[in-house]
Amino acid sequence: MTVGIVAQRDNARAMALASTLTDRLHEVSAAVAVDETTGAALAEHEGWNAAPPSARPVGEMRDCDLVVSIGGDGTFLYAARGAGSTPIMGVNLGEVGFLNALAPEEAVETVVAEVEHIQKTGSARTRAVPRLRASGDGWTLSPALNEVVIQGTHRGSGGGGEFEIRVDGSLYTSGHADGVLVATPTGSTAYNLSEGGPLVHPALGGILITGMAQTDGMPPLVVDVDSDVTVSLSAADEGVVVTDGRIREAVSPPETVTVTRANEPIRLAGPPLDFFTALRKLG
């Protein structure tokens, strides 16, 4: 079997842990593949005494049997885009770590235990976490684990646009705003929270809809996870749709963006996150 490792860029601690994990995985007869950035860093890591593992683009991590992300939530989101439906475990080197359940000191042996379980049974112990897919006229973005944002030209005075939000075809609200944020429960603690959206426990199913600096209209809303949310943008020179803060699609208003649950969820492996412990770190 093959374990993919994606470590946080320019983080010596992450590289040291990736090196230690690689050695330990070889001891249990597991092959290791790393993303290209991690591979280049491991080759220069002062604690590395052997040839680095094979490197591949992060988009090819879906061919592994298990993917391990080492770093903060940003590293996890990056790894998850390449993992597809392959089980993924997150090691938390950040301050909060809503997506990373493993503490560094227990990460190596926890990963090895899961690898041995896969070797014995043929599958990992996982739980599915929904993602969102945004699409428009002639385009579809890769699934978002945290949120989809639809914005006008820019934020603030003179920016934004006129938005109309419908849920399963029924009008929910309309009016001027900087943008509209559509999030998963997992993403409720991220950008959604900073925009005044609700906290939702990740064990609950749902889609969160939050207006960004809206001048009027209805408050944030949580709808069923299988709802179709359509956001129409007008009265703006241009707009942009952004998933998880990284993948962008420029649009020309008037434009209607449809956000639905993606067919392919993230499959989280390893121990469950203590949501409330992580939540207290926000204070």
HUSUL-V395498 format. One record per helix or strand. SS is the DSSP state (2 for helix, 1 for strand). FROM is the first residue (numbers start at 1). TO is the last residue. If there is no record, write none. Layout:
((SS;FROM;TO) (SS;FROM;TO))
This chain:
((1;2;7) (2;12;27) (1;31;35) (2;36;44) (1;54;56) (2;58;63) (1;66;71) (2;73;83) (1;88;92) (1;102;103) (2;104;121) (1;126;129) (1;132;136) (1;139;140) (1;144;144) (1;147;151) (1;161;167) (1;170;177) (1;179;184) (2;186;189) (2;191;194) (1;207;212) (1;221;223) (1;229;234) (1;239;243) (1;247;251) (1;255;261) (1;266;269) (2;275;280))
